[in-house]
Amino acid sequence: MTRVHDDTRLAGAYHSGNAMPEASLRAWAEFVGSFAPRPAPAWLDVGAGTGMFCAALDRYQPASRVVGVEPSLAMLRAAREATAGGRARLVAGTAERLPLADGAFDIALLSRVVHHLPDRPAAARELARVLRPAGVVVLRTTFRERLDALVYDYWPRLRATDGARFPGQAEVLADFAEAGFTARTVTSFARPVAASLGEYAARLRDRPQSKFGHLSPAESSAGLERMRADAVARADEPARAVCERYDVAVLVRG
């Protein structure tokens, strides 16, 4: 993962700024869970961040166990707070060196993680090691070919920076194929993350995603003001939820 994720400010902003309505979080957990290779699987969340998906998988999936791995100590502290009282266990570690036993898991989720990996082939090999035969990896990401997030309308330079740092679909699938994975499907899934553009703007105020680190304070403020102005201009219209779409690649270990 990139070093910016060790930033305590970002960890706090990430937790609140990337939250989604409970119905959307449940829909994501159920969608990802539909690819599990067996009932009540052992789940691994790599790059667990502040624990949003660990908590959701614990609540909404019949998991035998849920383990999250996260390299950032700031994120890890937030994740442990978010999952307190549940069955999920959070441990420090990286995707390239997972502190886990061989063949211990059935399905692994990497949500918005692939573009942060400094050594994607090594991470793919580690996932092959910790998954059982026929185990599944679910990548929730955005491939370079489909950069269509709403934020690009307000911060156009982010499309260029993300185009430089996000990998393409073919290269990701190739790295996992070398580690013994076969692509089962590549699809998309979208769910509402905010009830209105105004609510979405309020969530982005603290720059809750690492991509905003590529903007100057002036650029960040200008884009946010444009979004707020659009929200005000739509105030008399029926509220329209803001959706976020992600690519989902499902890979099966041979």
C-alpha positions as CSV (number, residue, x, y, z in Angstrom):
1,M,0.0,0.0,0.0
2,T,1.1,3.6,-0.4
3,R,2.5,5.4,2.6
4,V,-0.3,8.0,2.6
5,H,-2.5,5.4,4.2
6,D,-0.5,5.6,7.4
7,D,-1.7,9.2,7.8
8,T,-4.0,9.5,10.8
9,R,-6.0,12.3,9.3
10,L,-6.7,10.2,6.2
11,A,-7.7,7.2,8.3
12,G,-10.3,9.3,10.1
13,A,-11.6,11.0,7.0
14,Y,-11.6,7.7,5.1
15,H,-13.9,6.0,7.6
16,S,-16.6,8.7,7.5
17,G,-16.1,9.8,3.9
18,N,-16.3,6.4,2.4
19,A,-19.3,5.1,4.3
20,M,-22.4,4.1,2.4
21,P,-26.0,3.5,3.3
22,E,-26.5,0.3,5.1
23,A,-28.7,-1.1,2.4
24,S,-25.9,-0.5,-0.2
25,L,-23.3,-2.0,2.1
26,R,-25.5,-5.1,2.6
27,A,-26.1,-5.3,-1.2
28,W,-22.3,-5.3,-1.7
29,A,-21.7,-7.9,0.9
30,E,-24.4,-10.1,-0.6
31,F,-23.1,-9.6,-4.1
32,V,-19.5,-10.4,-3.2
33,G,-20.7,-13.3,-1.1
34,S,-22.5,-14.8,-4.1
35,F,-19.1,-15.8,-5.5
36,A,-18.1,-17.8,-2.4
37,P,-17.1,-21.4,-3.3
38,R,-19.0,-23.0,-0.4
39,P,-21.5,-22.1,2.4
40,A,-20.1,-20.3,5.4
41,P,-16.7,-19.8,3.9
42,A,-13.6,-18.4,5.7
43,W,-13.3,-14.8,4.5
44,L,-10.1,-12.8,4.0
45,D,-10.3,-9.0,3.5
46,V,-6.9,-7.8,2.2
47,G,-6.3,-4.1,2.6
48,A,-9.2,-3.9,5.1
49,G,-8.8,-0.2,5.6
50,T,-11.1,1.0,8.4
51,G,-13.0,-2.3,8.5
52,M,-16.2,-1.4,6.6
53,F,-16.3,-4.7,4.6
54,C,-15.0,-6.8,7.5
55,A,-17.9,-5.6,9.6
56,A,-20.4,-6.1,6.7
57,L,-19.3,-9.6,5.9
58,D,-19.6,-10.5,9.6
59,R,-23.1,-9.1,9.7
60,Y,-24.5,-10.2,6.4
61,Q,-22.7,-13.3,5.3
62,P,-22.8,-16.8,6.9
63,A,-19.0,-16.8,7.4
64,S,-17.1,-19.4,9.4
65,R,-14.7,-16.5,10.2
66,V,-13.6,-13.1,8.9
67,V,-10.0,-11.9,9.0
68,G,-8.9,-8.5,7.8
69,V,-5.3,-7.6,6.9
70,E,-4.2,-4.0,6.9
71,P,-0.7,-2.5,6.8
72,S,-1.6,1.0,8.1
73,L,-1.6,1.2,11.9
74,A,-4.0,4.2,11.8
75,M,-6.4,2.3,9.6
76,L,-6.0,-0.9,11.7
77,R,-7.0,1.0,14.9
78,A,-10.1,2.4,13.2
79,A,-11.0,-1.1,11.8
80,R,-10.7,-2.7,15.2
81,E,-13.1,-0.1,16.6
82,A,-15.5,-0.6,13.7
83,T,-15.6,-4.4,14.2
84,A,-15.6,-4.4,18.0
85,G,-18.1,-6.9,19.4
86,G,-18.2,-8.9,16.2
87,R,-16.4,-12.0,15.0
88,A,-14.0,-10.3,12.6
89,R,-10.3,-10.3,13.5
90,L,-7.9,-7.6,12.2
91,V,-4.2,-8.2,11.9
92,A,-1.3,-6.1,10.6
93,G,0.3,-7.2,7.4
94,T,0.7,-6.5,3.7
95,A,-0.7,-8.2,0.6
96,E,2.7,-9.3,-0.4
97,R,3.5,-11.0,3.0
98,L,0.3,-12.2,4.5
99,P,0.8,-13.3,8.2
100,L,-1.5,-16.3,7.6
101,A,-1.3,-20.0,7.3
102,D,-1.3,-21.9,3.9
103,G,-4.7,-22.9,2.6
104,A,-6.6,-21.2,5.5
105,F,-9.3,-19.3,3.5
106,D,-12.0,-19.9,0.9
107,I,-12.5,-16.4,-0.5
108,A,-10.5,-13.2,-0.4
109,L,-11.8,-9.7,-1.1
110,L,-9.5,-6.8,-2.2
111,S,-11.7,-3.7,-2.2
112,R,-10.1,-0.6,-3.9
113,V,-6.7,-2.1,-3.2
114,V,-5.2,-3.4,-6.4
115,H,-3.9,0.0,-7.6
116,H,-2.0,0.5,-4.3
117,L,-0.1,-2.8,-4.5
118,P,3.7,-2.2,-5.1
119,D,4.2,-5.8,-6.2
120,R,1.0,-7.2,-7.7
121,P,2.5,-10.5,-8.8
122,A,3.8,-11.2,-5.3
123,A,0.4,-10.4,-3.8
124,A,-1.3,-12.8,-6.3
125,R,1.2,-15.5,-5.3
126,E,0.4,-14.9,-1.6
127,L,-3.3,-15.1,-2.2
128,A,-2.7,-18.4,-4.0
129,R,-0.8,-19.6,-1.0
130,V,-3.4,-18.8,1.7
131,L,-6.5,-19.9,-0.3
132,R,-7.7,-23.5,-0.6
133,P,-7.9,-25.2,-4.0
134,A,-10.8,-23.6,-5.9
135,G,-10.6,-20.6,-3.6
136,V,-11.8,-17.3,-4.9
137,V,-10.4,-13.8,-5.1
138,V,-12.8,-10.9,-5.6
139,L,-11.2,-7.6,-6.8
140,R,-13.4,-4.6,-6.3
141,T,-11.6,-1.9,-8.2
142,T,-11.7,0.4,-11.2
143,F,-9.7,-0.6,-14.2
144,R,-7.9,2.1,-16.2
145,E,-10.2,1.6,-19.2
146,R,-13.4,2.6,-17.2
147,L,-12.5,5.6,-15.2
148,D,-16.0,7.0,-14.9
149,A,-16.3,8.3,-11.3
150,L,-18.4,11.5,-10.6
151,V,-15.4,13.1,-9.0
152,Y,-13.7,13.5,-12.4
153,D,-16.4,15.9,-13.5
154,Y,-15.3,18.3,-10.7
155,W,-11.6,17.5,-10.5
156,P,-10.7,16.7,-14.1
157,R,-7.0,16.3,-13.3
158,L,-7.8,13.3,-11.1
159,R,-8.8,11.3,-14.3
160,A,-5.2,11.8,-15.6
161,T,-3.5,10.9,-12.3
162,D,-5.8,7.9,-11.8
163,G,-5.1,6.8,-15.4
164,A,-1.4,6.8,-14.5
165,R,-1.7,4.8,-11.3
166,F,-4.7,2.5,-11.9
167,P,-3.8,-0.7,-13.8
168,G,-5.7,-2.0,-16.8
169,Q,-7.9,-5.1,-16.7
170,A,-5.6,-7.2,-18.9
171,E,-2.5,-6.6,-16.9
172,V,-4.2,-7.5,-13.6
173,L,-5.7,-10.7,-15.0
174,A,-2.3,-11.6,-16.4
175,D,-0.5,-11.2,-13.0
176,F,-3.1,-13.4,-11.4
177,A,-3.0,-16.0,-14.2
178,E,0.8,-16.4,-13.6
179,A,0.0,-17.2,-9.9
180,G,-2.5,-19.9,-11.0
181,F,-5.8,-18.0,-11.1
182,T,-8.4,-18.3,-13.8
183,A,-10.8,-15.4,-14.4
184,R,-14.4,-16.6,-13.7
185,T,-16.0,-13.3,-14.6
186,V,-15.4,-9.5,-14.8
187,T,-18.5,-7.4,-14.2
188,S,-19.7,-4.2,-12.7
189,F,-21.8,-3.4,-9.7
190,A,-23.1,0.0,-8.5
191,R,-25.0,1.2,-5.5
192,P,-26.0,4.5,-4.0
193,V,-23.4,6.1,-1.6
194,A,-25.2,9.3,-0.9
195,A,-28.8,10.4,-1.0
196,S,-28.0,13.7,-2.9
197,L,-25.2,15.6,-4.5
198,G,-25.2,18.0,-1.5
199,E,-24.7,15.1,0.9
200,Y,-21.9,13.7,-1.4
201,A,-20.2,17.1,-1.4
202,A,-20.3,17.2,2.4
203,R,-18.6,13.8,2.6
204,L,-15.8,14.8,0.2
205,R,-15.0,18.0,2.2
206,D,-12.2,16.2,4.1
207,R,-10.7,14.6,1.0
208,P,-11.4,11.0,2.2
209,Q,-9.6,9.2,-0.7
210,S,-5.9,9.0,-1.4
211,K,-6.4,10.4,-4.9
212,F,-7.2,13.8,-3.4
213,G,-3.6,14.0,-2.2
214,H,-2.6,14.7,-5.8
215,L,-4.5,18.0,-5.8
216,S,-3.4,21.3,-4.4
217,P,-5.6,22.8,-1.6
218,A,-6.8,25.4,-4.2
219,E,-7.7,22.7,-6.7
220,S,-9.5,20.7,-4.1
221,S,-11.5,23.7,-2.8
222,A,-12.5,24.9,-6.4
223,G,-13.9,21.5,-7.3
224,L,-15.8,21.2,-4.1
225,E,-17.3,24.6,-4.6
226,R,-18.4,23.6,-8.1
227,M,-20.1,20.5,-6.7
228,R,-21.8,22.5,-3.9
229,A,-23.0,25.0,-6.5
230,D,-24.5,22.3,-8.6
231,A,-26.2,20.8,-5.5
232,V,-27.8,24.2,-4.7
233,A,-28.9,24.6,-8.3
234,R,-30.7,21.2,-8.1
235,A,-32.3,22.0,-4.7
236,D,-35.8,22.4,-6.2
237,E,-35.5,19.1,-8.1
238,P,-36.4,15.7,-6.6
239,A,-33.3,14.3,-4.8
240,R,-31.2,12.0,-6.9
241,A,-28.9,9.5,-5.1
242,V,-25.3,9.5,-6.1
243,C,-24.1,6.0,-7.1
244,E,-20.6,4.7,-7.4
245,R,-19.8,1.9,-9.8
246,Y,-16.9,-0.5,-9.5
247,D,-15.4,-3.2,-11.7
248,V,-15.5,-6.6,-10.0
249,A,-13.1,-9.3,-11.2
250,V,-13.7,-12.8,-9.8
251,L,-10.7,-15.2,-10.0
252,V,-10.5,-18.8,-9.1
253,R,-7.4,-20.6,-7.8
254,G,-6.5,-23.7,-9.8
